[in-house]
Amino acid sequence: MNPFRPEGIDWQPLHRGYRTYLRVNVAITYAVLAIATAVGLSFLLDLAWAIGAGAIWLVIGIWRWIRMDALWKSHAYALRDTDLYLTKGVMFRQLTIVPYGRLQVVEVESGPIQRACGIASLSFVTASATTDATLPGLPPAEADDLRERLTTLGEEQASGL
């Protein structure tokens, strides 16, 4: 039994565009790191050493690129009668349970890379100051529908706010 993905729950996977989004972010980040390292060190070291140092970032980026499939598959959500379940993580796993009655704000967000990948994210503000719950990788229409549904459920089940 996996305590981070309890059995008997109808887990919903994220859209495939989220995997593309993760990979685009990895490609941009590690390409910039590799180039900046190689250029920066070329002023201090022999060119071969500078390129080698930059190549280290590329190797790390390739490893991260390969691991993005596992990270994408680790994200899921489930709507229960009174709670929203969010799970994520490969090495460091996390299960977040957000009671609908504690939801104060549900926001739909989509940056330029997310829009290009056909996805949006939901972020939640709850009555708890420590809850930092987000649900990335949803098609925009689904994110908007889910925001409306969660807002309605939150108003119906408001608890002590």
LODREN-159501 format. One record per residue: residue in three letters; x, y, z of N, C-alpha, C, O in turn; residue number from 0. Coordinates in Angstrom, 1 decimal. Example, Ala and Ser with C-alpha at 12.3 -4.5 7.8 and 13.67 -1.06 7.14 Angstrom:
<recs>
> ALA; 13.2; -5.7; 7.8; 12.3; -4.5; 7.8; 13.2; -3.3; 7.8; 14.2; -3.3; 8.5; 0
> SER; 12.8; -2.2; 7.1; 13.7; -1.1; 7.1; 12.9; 0.0; 7.9; 13.4; 1.1; 8.0; 1
</recs>
This chain:
<recs>
> MET; 0.8; -1.2; 0.0; 0.0; 0.0; 0.0; 0.9; 1.3; 0.0; 1.9; 1.3; 0.7; 0
> ASN; 0.5; 2.2; -0.8; 1.3; 3.4; -0.9; 0.5; 4.5; -0.1; -0.6; 4.9; -0.5; 1
> PRO; 1.1; 5.0; 1.0; 0.4; 6.0; 1.8; 0.3; 7.3; 1.1; -0.5; 8.2; 1.5; 2
> PHE; 1.0; 7.6; 0.0; 0.9; 8.8; -0.7; -0.1; 8.8; -1.8; -0.4; 9.8; -2.5; 3
> ARG; -0.6; 7.6; -2.1; -1.7; 7.4; -3.1; -2.6; 6.3; -2.6; -2.6; 5.2; -3.1; 4
> PRO; -3.5; 6.7; -1.7; -4.3; 5.6; -1.1; -5.2; 4.9; -2.1; -5.6; 5.5; -3.1; 5
> GLU; -5.4; 3.6; -1.9; -6.2; 2.8; -2.8; -7.7; 3.2; -2.6; -8.1; 3.7; -1.6; 6
> GLY; -8.5; 2.9; -3.6; -9.9; 3.1; -3.5; -10.3; 4.5; -3.9; -11.5; 4.9; -3.7; 7
> ILE; -9.4; 5.3; -4.3; -9.6; 6.7; -4.7; -9.5; 6.8; -6.2; -8.5; 6.3; -6.8; 8
> ASP; -10.4; 7.5; -6.9; -10.3; 7.7; -8.3; -9.4; 8.8; -8.7; -9.8; 10.0; -8.8; 9
> TRP; -8.1; 8.5; -8.8; -7.0; 9.5; -9.0; -7.1; 9.9; -10.5; -7.2; 9.1; -11.4; 10
> GLN; -7.0; 11.2; -10.7; -7.0; 11.8; -12.0; -5.6; 12.2; -12.4; -5.0; 13.0; -11.7; 11
> PRO; -5.1; 11.8; -13.6; -3.8; 12.2; -14.0; -3.8; 13.6; -14.6; -4.9; 14.1; -14.9; 12
> LEU; -2.6; 14.2; -14.7; -2.5; 15.5; -15.3; -2.4; 15.4; -16.8; -2.1; 14.3; -17.4; 13
> HIS; -2.7; 16.4; -17.5; -2.6; 16.5; -19.0; -1.2; 16.3; -19.5; -0.3; 16.6; -18.8; 14
> ARG; -1.1; 15.6; -20.6; 0.3; 15.4; -21.2; 1.0; 16.7; -21.5; 2.3; 16.6; -21.5; 15
> GLY; 0.3; 17.7; -21.7; 1.0; 19.0; -21.9; 1.9; 19.4; -20.7; 2.8; 20.2; -20.8; 16
> TYR; 1.5; 18.9; -19.5; 2.4; 19.2; -18.3; 3.7; 18.6; -18.4; 4.7; 19.2; -18.0; 17
> ARG; 3.8; 17.4; -19.0; 5.1; 16.8; -19.2; 6.0; 17.6; -20.1; 7.2; 17.8; -19.9; 18
> THR; 5.3; 18.1; -21.2; 6.0; 19.0; -22.2; 6.5; 20.2; -21.5; 7.6; 20.7; -21.7; 19
> TYR; 5.6; 20.8; -20.6; 6.0; 22.0; -19.9; 7.2; 21.8; -19.0; 8.1; 22.6; -19.0; 20
> LEU; 7.2; 20.7; -18.3; 8.3; 20.4; -17.4; 9.6; 20.2; -18.2; 10.7; 20.7; -17.8; 21
> ARG; 9.5; 19.6; -19.4; 10.7; 19.4; -20.2; 11.2; 20.7; -20.8; 12.4; 20.9; -20.9; 22
> VAL; 10.3; 21.5; -21.2; 10.7; 22.8; -21.8; 11.5; 23.6; -20.7; 12.5; 24.2; -21.0; 23
> ASN; 10.9; 23.6; -19.5; 11.6; 24.3; -18.4; 13.0; 23.8; -18.1; 13.9; 24.5; -17.9; 24
> VAL; 13.1; 22.5; -18.1; 14.4; 21.8; -17.9; 15.4; 22.2; -19.0; 16.5; 22.6; -18.8; 25
> ALA; 14.9; 22.2; -20.3; 15.8; 22.5; -21.4; 16.3; 23.9; -21.3; 17.5; 24.2; -21.6; 26
> ILE; 15.4; 24.8; -21.1; 15.8; 26.3; -21.0; 16.8; 26.5; -19.8; 17.8; 27.1; -20.0; 27
> THR; 16.4; 26.0; -18.7; 17.2; 26.2; -17.5; 18.7; 25.7; -17.6; 19.6; 26.4; -17.4; 28
> TYR; 18.8; 24.4; -18.1; 20.1; 23.8; -18.2; 20.9; 24.3; -19.4; 22.1; 24.3; -19.3; 29
> ALA; 20.2; 24.7; -20.4; 21.0; 25.3; -21.6; 21.6; 26.6; -21.1; 22.7; 26.9; -21.5; 30
> VAL; 20.8; 27.5; -20.4; 21.3; 28.7; -19.9; 22.4; 28.5; -19.0; 23.5; 29.2; -19.0; 31
> LEU; 22.3; 27.6; -18.0; 23.4; 27.3; -17.1; 24.6; 26.8; -17.8; 25.7; 27.3; -17.4; 32
> ALA; 24.5; 26.0; -18.8; 25.7; 25.4; -19.5; 26.4; 26.6; -20.3; 27.6; 26.7; -20.2; 33
> ILE; 25.6; 27.4; -21.0; 26.2; 28.5; -21.7; 26.9; 29.5; -20.8; 28.0; 29.9; -21.1; 34
> ALA; 26.1; 29.9; -19.8; 26.7; 30.9; -18.8; 28.0; 30.4; -18.2; 28.9; 31.2; -18.0; 35
> THR; 28.0; 29.1; -17.8; 29.2; 28.6; -17.1; 30.3; 28.5; -18.1; 31.4; 28.9; -17.8; 36
> ALA; 30.1; 28.0; -19.3; 31.2; 27.9; -20.3; 31.7; 29.3; -20.7; 32.9; 29.5; -20.8; 37
> VAL; 30.8; 30.3; -20.9; 31.3; 31.6; -21.3; 32.0; 32.3; -20.1; 33.1; 32.9; -20.3; 38
> GLY; 31.4; 32.2; -18.9; 32.0; 32.8; -17.8; 33.4; 32.3; -17.4; 34.3; 33.0; -17.1; 39
> LEU; 33.5; 30.9; -17.5; 34.8; 30.3; -17.2; 35.8; 30.5; -18.3; 37.0; 30.3; -18.0; 40
> SER; 35.4; 30.7; -19.5; 36.3; 30.9; -20.6; 37.3; 32.1; -20.4; 38.3; 32.1; -21.0; 41
> PHE; 36.8; 33.0; -19.6; 37.7; 34.2; -19.3; 38.7; 33.8; -18.2; 39.8; 34.5; -18.1; 42
> LEU; 38.5; 32.8; -17.4; 39.4; 32.4; -16.3; 40.2; 31.2; -16.6; 41.3; 31.0; -16.1; 43
> LEU; 39.7; 30.2; -17.4; 40.3; 28.9; -17.6; 40.6; 28.7; -19.1; 40.1; 29.5; -20.0; 44
> ASP; 41.3; 27.7; -19.4; 41.4; 27.2; -20.8; 40.1; 26.9; -21.4; 39.2; 26.4; -20.6; 45
> LEU; 39.9; 27.1; -22.6; 38.5; 26.9; -23.3; 38.0; 25.5; -23.1; 36.8; 25.3; -22.9; 46
> ALA; 38.9; 24.5; -23.2; 38.4; 23.1; -23.0; 37.9; 22.9; -21.6; 36.8; 22.2; -21.5; 47
> TRP; 38.5; 23.5; -20.6; 38.0; 23.3; -19.2; 36.6; 24.0; -19.1; 35.7; 23.5; -18.4; 48
> ALA; 36.5; 25.2; -19.7; 35.3; 26.0; -19.6; 34.1; 25.2; -20.3; 33.0; 25.1; -19.8; 49
> ILE; 34.4; 24.6; -21.5; 33.4; 23.9; -22.1; 33.0; 22.6; -21.4; 31.8; 22.2; -21.3; 50
> GLY; 34.0; 22.0; -20.8; 33.8; 20.8; -19.9; 32.9; 21.1; -18.7; 32.0; 20.3; -18.4; 51
> ALA; 33.1; 22.2; -18.1; 32.3; 22.6; -17.0; 30.9; 22.9; -17.4; 29.9; 22.5; -16.7; 52
> GLY; 30.7; 23.6; -18.6; 29.4; 23.8; -19.1; 28.7; 22.5; -19.4; 27.5; 22.3; -19.3; 53
> ALA; 29.4; 21.5; -19.9; 28.9; 20.2; -20.3; 28.3; 19.5; -19.1; 27.4; 18.6; -19.3; 54
> ILE; 28.9; 19.7; -17.9; 28.3; 19.1; -16.7; 26.9; 19.5; -16.5; 26.0; 18.6; -16.2; 55
> TRP; 26.5; 20.7; -16.8; 25.2; 21.2; -16.7; 24.3; 20.5; -17.7; 23.1; 20.1; -17.4; 56
> LEU; 24.8; 20.2; -18.9; 24.1; 19.5; -19.9; 23.8; 18.1; -19.5; 22.7; 17.6; -19.8; 57
> VAL; 24.7; 17.4; -18.9; 24.5; 16.1; -18.5; 23.4; 16.0; -17.4; 22.6; 15.2; -17.4; 58
> ILE; 23.5; 17.0; -16.4; 22.5; 17.0; -15.4; 21.1; 17.3; -16.0; 20.1; 16.7; -15.6; 59
> GLY; 21.1; 18.2; -17.0; 19.8; 18.5; -17.7; 19.3; 17.4; -18.4; 18.0; 17.2; -18.4; 60
> ILE; 20.1; 16.6; -19.1; 19.6; 15.4; -19.8; 19.0; 14.4; -18.8; 18.0; 13.8; -19.0; 61
> TRP; 19.7; 14.2; -17.6; 19.2; 13.3; -16.6; 17.8; 13.8; -16.1; 16.9; 13.0; -15.9; 62
> ARG; 17.7; 15.1; -15.9; 16.5; 15.7; -15.4; 15.4; 15.5; -16.5; 14.2; 15.2; -16.1; 63
> TRP; 15.7; 15.7; -17.7; 14.8; 15.5; -18.8; 14.2; 14.1; -18.8; 13.0; 14.0; -19.0; 64
> ILE; 15.0; 13.1; -18.7; 14.6; 11.8; -18.6; 13.7; 11.5; -17.4; 12.7; 10.8; -17.6; 65
> ARG; 14.0; 12.1; -16.3; 13.2; 11.9; -15.1; 11.9; 12.6; -15.1; 11.0; 12.4; -14.2; 66
> MET; 11.7; 13.6; -16.0; 10.4; 14.3; -16.0; 9.2; 13.5; -16.3; 8.1; 13.8; -15.8; 67
> ASP; 9.3; 12.3; -17.0; 8.2; 11.5; -17.2; 7.7; 10.9; -15.8; 6.5; 10.8; -15.6; 68
> ALA; 8.6; 10.5; -15.0; 8.3; 10.0; -13.7; 7.6; 11.1; -12.8; 6.7; 10.8; -12.1; 69
> LEU; 8.2; 12.3; -12.9; 7.6; 13.4; -12.1; 6.2; 13.7; -12.6; 5.3; 13.9; -11.8; 70
> TRP; 6.0; 13.7; -13.9; 4.7; 14.0; -14.5; 3.7; 12.9; -14.0; 2.5; 13.2; -13.6; 71
> LYS; 4.1; 11.7; -14.0; 3.2; 10.6; -13.6; 2.9; 10.6; -12.1; 1.9; 10.1; -11.7; 72
> SER; 3.8; 11.2; -11.3; 3.6; 11.2; -9.9; 2.5; 12.2; -9.5; 1.9; 12.1; -8.4; 73
> HIS; 2.2; 13.2; -10.3; 1.1; 14.2; -10.0; -0.2; 13.6; -10.3; -0.5; 13.0; -11.3; 74
> ALA; -1.1; 13.7; -9.3; -2.5; 13.3; -9.6; -3.4; 14.1; -8.6; -2.9; 14.6; -7.6; 75
> TYR; -4.7; 14.1; -8.8; -5.6; 14.7; -7.9; -6.9; 13.8; -7.9; -7.2; 13.1; -8.8; 76
> ALA; -7.7; 14.0; -6.8; -8.9; 13.3; -6.6; -9.9; 14.2; -5.9; -9.5; 14.9; -4.9; 77
> LEU; -11.1; 14.2; -6.4; -12.2; 14.9; -5.7; -13.0; 13.9; -4.9; -13.5; 13.0; -5.4; 78
> ARG; -13.0; 14.2; -3.6; -13.8; 13.3; -2.7; -15.0; 14.0; -2.2; -15.3; 15.1; -2.7; 79
> ASP; -15.8; 13.4; -1.3; -17.0; 14.1; -0.9; -16.8; 15.4; -0.2; -17.5; 16.3; -0.4; 80
> THR; -15.7; 15.4; 0.7; -15.5; 16.7; 1.5; -14.1; 17.2; 1.3; -13.8; 18.3; 1.8; 81
> ASP; -13.2; 16.6; 0.5; -11.8; 17.0; 0.4; -11.3; 16.9; -1.0; -11.8; 16.1; -1.8; 82
> LEU; -10.3; 17.6; -1.3; -9.5; 17.5; -2.5; -8.2; 16.9; -2.1; -7.5; 17.4; -1.3; 83
> TYR; -7.8; 15.8; -2.8; -6.5; 15.1; -2.6; -5.6; 15.5; -3.7; -5.9; 15.4; -4.9; 84
> LEU; -4.4; 15.9; -3.3; -3.3; 16.2; -4.3; -2.1; 15.4; -3.9; -1.7; 15.4; -2.7; 85
> THR; -1.5; 14.7; -4.9; -0.3; 13.9; -4.6; 0.8; 14.2; -5.7; 0.4; 14.5; -6.8; 86
> LYS; 2.0; 14.2; -5.3; 3.1; 14.5; -6.2; 4.4; 14.0; -5.6; 4.5; 13.7; -4.4; 87
> GLY; 5.4; 13.9; -6.4; 6.8; 13.6; -6.0; 7.3; 12.2; -6.3; 6.5; 11.3; -6.4; 88
> VAL; 8.6; 12.1; -6.6; 9.2; 10.9; -6.9; 10.1; 10.5; -5.8; 9.9; 9.5; -5.1; 89
> MET; 11.1; 11.3; -5.5; 12.0; 11.0; -4.4; 11.4; 11.6; -3.1; 11.4; 10.9; -2.1; 90
> PHE; 10.8; 12.7; -3.1; 10.2; 13.4; -2.0; 8.7; 13.4; -2.3; 8.3; 14.3; -3.0; 91
> ARG; 8.0; 12.5; -1.8; 6.5; 12.4; -2.0; 5.7; 13.3; -1.1; 6.1; 13.5; 0.0; 92
> GLN; 4.6; 13.7; -1.6; 3.7; 14.5; -0.8; 2.3; 14.2; -1.1; 1.9; 14.0; -2.3; 93
> LEU; 1.5; 14.1; -0.1; 0.0; 14.0; -0.2; -0.6; 15.1; 0.6; -0.4; 15.3; 1.8; 94
> THR; -1.4; 16.0; -0.1; -2.0; 17.1; 0.5; -3.5; 16.9; 0.4; -4.1; 16.6; -0.6; 95
> ILE; -4.2; 17.0; 1.6; -5.7; 16.9; 1.6; -6.2; 18.3; 2.0; -5.9; 18.8; 3.1; 96
> VAL; -7.0; 18.8; 1.1; -7.6; 20.2; 1.3; -9.1; 20.0; 1.5; -9.8; 19.7; 0.5; 97
> PRO; -9.6; 20.3; 2.7; -11.0; 20.2; 2.9; -11.7; 21.4; 2.1; -11.2; 22.5; 2.1; 98
> TYR; -12.8; 21.1; 1.4; -13.5; 22.1; 0.6; -13.9; 23.3; 1.5; -13.8; 24.4; 1.0; 99
> GLY; -14.3; 23.0; 2.7; -14.8; 24.1; 3.6; -13.7; 25.0; 4.0; -14.0; 26.1; 4.5; 100
> ARG; -12.4; 24.7; 3.8; -11.3; 25.6; 4.2; -10.8; 26.4; 3.0; -10.0; 27.3; 3.2; 101
> LEU; -11.3; 26.2; 1.8; -10.9; 26.9; 0.6; -11.4; 28.4; 0.7; -12.6; 28.6; 1.0; 102
> GLN; -10.6; 29.3; 0.5; -11.0; 30.7; 0.5; -10.9; 31.3; -0.9; -11.7; 32.0; -1.3; 103
> VAL; -9.8; 30.9; -1.6; -9.6; 31.4; -3.0; -9.1; 30.3; -3.8; -8.2; 29.5; -3.4; 104
> VAL; -9.7; 30.2; -5.0; -9.2; 29.2; -6.0; -8.9; 30.0; -7.3; -9.8; 30.6; -7.9; 105
> GLU; -7.6; 30.1; -7.7; -7.2; 30.9; -8.8; -6.7; 30.0; -10.0; -6.1; 29.0; -9.8; 106
> VAL; -7.0; 30.4; -11.2; -6.5; 29.8; -12.4; -5.4; 30.6; -12.9; -5.5; 31.8; -13.1; 107
> GLU; -4.2; 30.0; -13.2; -3.0; 30.7; -13.7; -2.5; 30.0; -14.9; -2.5; 28.8; -15.0; 108
> SER; -1.9; 30.8; -15.8; -1.3; 30.2; -17.0; -0.3; 31.2; -17.6; -0.7; 32.2; -18.1; 109
> GLY; 1.0; 30.9; -17.5; 2.0; 31.7; -18.1; 2.2; 31.4; -19.5; 1.5; 30.5; -20.1; 110
> PRO; 3.1; 32.1; -20.2; 3.3; 31.9; -21.6; 3.7; 30.5; -22.0; 3.2; 30.0; -23.1; 111
> ILE; 4.6; 29.9; -21.3; 5.0; 28.5; -21.6; 3.8; 27.5; -21.4; 3.6; 26.6; -22.1; 112
> GLN; 3.1; 27.7; -20.3; 2.0; 26.9; -20.0; 0.9; 27.0; -21.1; 0.4; 26.0; -21.6; 113
> ARG; 0.6; 28.2; -21.6; -0.3; 28.4; -22.6; 0.1; 27.7; -23.9; -0.7; 27.1; -24.6; 114
> ALA; 1.4; 27.8; -24.2; 2.0; 27.1; -25.4; 1.8; 25.6; -25.3; 1.7; 24.9; -26.3; 115
> CYS; 1.8; 25.1; -24.1; 1.7; 23.7; -23.9; 0.2; 23.3; -23.7; -0.1; 22.1; -23.5; 116
> GLY; -0.7; 24.2; -23.7; -2.1; 23.9; -23.6; -2.5; 23.6; -22.2; -3.5; 22.8; -22.0; 117
> ILE; -1.9; 24.2; -21.2; -2.3; 23.8; -19.8; -2.4; 25.1; -18.9; -2.0; 26.2; -19.3; 118
> ALA; -3.0; 24.9; -17.8; -3.2; 26.0; -16.8; -3.0; 25.3; -15.4; -3.0; 24.1; -15.3; 119
> SER; -2.9; 26.1; -14.4; -2.7; 25.6; -13.0; -3.8; 26.2; -12.1; -4.2; 27.4; -12.3; 120
> LEU; -4.1; 25.5; -11.1; -5.0; 26.0; -10.0; -4.1; 26.2; -8.8; -3.3; 25.3; -8.5; 121
> SER; -4.3; 27.3; -8.1; -3.7; 27.5; -6.8; -4.8; 27.8; -5.8; -5.8; 28.4; -6.1; 122
> PHE; -4.5; 27.3; -4.6; -5.5; 27.4; -3.5; -5.0; 28.2; -2.4; -3.9; 28.0; -1.9; 123
> VAL; -5.8; 29.1; -1.9; -5.6; 29.8; -0.6; -6.6; 29.2; 0.4; -7.8; 29.2; 0.1; 124
> THR; -6.1; 28.7; 1.5; -7.0; 28.1; 2.5; -7.0; 28.9; 3.8; -6.2; 29.9; 3.9; 125
> ALA; -7.8; 28.5; 4.7; -7.8; 29.1; 6.0; -6.5; 28.9; 6.8; -6.3; 29.5; 7.8; 126
> SER; -5.7; 27.9; 6.4; -4.4; 27.7; 7.0; -3.3; 28.5; 6.4; -3.2; 28.5; 5.1; 127
> ALA; -2.5; 29.1; 7.2; -1.4; 30.0; 6.6; -0.3; 29.1; 6.0; 0.5; 29.6; 5.2; 128
> THR; -0.2; 27.8; 6.3; 0.9; 27.0; 5.9; 0.5; 26.2; 4.6; 1.4; 25.5; 4.1; 129
> THR; -0.7; 26.1; 4.2; -1.1; 25.3; 3.0; -0.7; 26.1; 1.8; -1.0; 27.2; 1.5; 130
> ASP; 0.1; 25.4; 1.0; 0.6; 25.9; -0.3; 0.2; 24.9; -1.4; 1.1; 24.2; -1.9; 131
> ALA; -1.1; 24.7; -1.6; -1.5; 23.7; -2.5; -1.7; 24.3; -3.9; -2.3; 25.3; -4.1; 132
> THR; -1.2; 23.6; -4.9; -1.4; 23.9; -6.3; -1.7; 22.6; -7.1; -1.3; 21.5; -6.7; 133
> LEU; -2.4; 22.8; -8.2; -2.7; 21.7; -9.1; -2.3; 22.1; -10.5; -3.1; 22.8; -11.1; 134
> PRO; -1.2; 21.7; -10.9; -0.7; 22.2; -12.2; -1.2; 21.2; -13.3; -1.7; 20.1; -13.0; 135
> GLY; -1.0; 21.6; -14.6; -1.1; 20.7; -15.7; -2.5; 20.3; -16.1; -2.8; 19.1; -16.5; 136
> LEU; -3.5; 21.2; -16.0; -4.8; 20.9; -16.4; -5.1; 21.7; -17.7; -4.6; 22.8; -17.9; 137
> PRO; -5.9; 21.1; -18.6; -6.4; 21.9; -19.7; -7.1; 23.1; -19.2; -7.9; 23.0; -18.2; 138
> PRO; -7.0; 24.3; -19.9; -7.6; 25.5; -19.4; -9.1; 25.4; -19.1; -9.6; 25.9; -18.1; 139
> ALA; -9.9; 24.7; -20.0; -11.3; 24.6; -19.8; -11.6; 23.8; -18.5; -12.5; 24.1; -17.7; 140
> GLU; -10.8; 22.7; -18.3; -11.0; 21.8; -17.2; -10.6; 22.6; -15.9; -11.3; 22.5; -14.9; 141
> ALA; -9.6; 23.4; -16.0; -9.1; 24.2; -14.8; -10.2; 25.2; -14.4; -10.5; 25.4; -13.2; 142
> ASP; -10.8; 25.8; -15.4; -11.9; 26.8; -15.1; -13.1; 26.1; -14.5; -13.7; 26.6; -13.6; 143
> ASP; -13.5; 24.9; -15.1; -14.6; 24.2; -14.5; -14.4; 23.7; -13.1; -15.2; 23.8; -12.3; 144
> LEU; -13.2; 23.2; -12.9; -12.8; 22.8; -11.6; -12.8; 23.9; -10.6; -13.2; 23.7; -9.4; 145
> ARG; -12.3; 25.1; -11.0; -12.3; 26.3; -10.1; -13.7; 26.6; -9.7; -14.0; 26.8; -8.5; 146
> GLU; -14.7; 26.6; -10.6; -16.1; 26.9; -10.3; -16.6; 25.8; -9.4; -17.3; 26.1; -8.4; 147
> ARG; -16.3; 24.5; -9.6; -16.9; 23.5; -8.8; -16.3; 23.5; -7.4; -17.0; 23.4; -6.4; 148
> LEU; -15.0; 23.8; -7.3; -14.4; 23.9; -5.9; -14.9; 25.1; -5.2; -15.0; 25.0; -4.0; 149
> THR; -15.1; 26.2; -5.9; -15.6; 27.4; -5.2; -17.0; 27.1; -4.7; -17.3; 27.5; -3.5; 150
> THR; -17.8; 26.5; -5.5; -19.2; 26.1; -5.0; -19.1; 25.2; -3.8; -19.8; 25.4; -2.8; 151
> LEU; -18.3; 24.1; -3.9; -18.2; 23.2; -2.8; -17.6; 23.9; -1.6; -18.1; 23.6; -0.4; 152
> GLY; -16.7; 24.8; -1.7; -16.1; 25.5; -0.6; -17.2; 26.4; 0.1; -17.2; 26.4; 1.3; 153
> GLU; -18.0; 27.0; -0.7; -19.1; 27.8; -0.1; -20.1; 27.0; 0.6; -20.6; 27.4; 1.7; 154
> GLU; -20.4; 25.8; 0.0; -21.4; 24.9; 0.7; -20.9; 24.3; 2.0; -21.7; 24.1; 2.9; 155
> GLN; -19.6; 24.0; 2.0; -19.1; 23.3; 3.2; -18.2; 24.2; 4.1; -17.4; 23.7; 4.8; 156
> ALA; -18.3; 25.5; 3.9; -17.5; 26.5; 4.7; -17.6; 26.1; 6.2; -18.7; 25.9; 6.8; 157
> SER; -16.4; 26.0; 6.8; -16.3; 25.5; 8.2; -15.6; 26.6; 9.1; -14.4; 26.6; 9.0; 158
> GLY; -16.3; 27.3; 9.8; -15.7; 28.2; 10.8; -14.9; 29.3; 10.2; -14.0; 29.8; 10.9; 159
> LEU; -15.3; 29.8; 9.1; -14.5; 31.0; 8.5; -15.3; 32.2; 8.8; -14.8; 33.3; 8.4; 160
</recs>
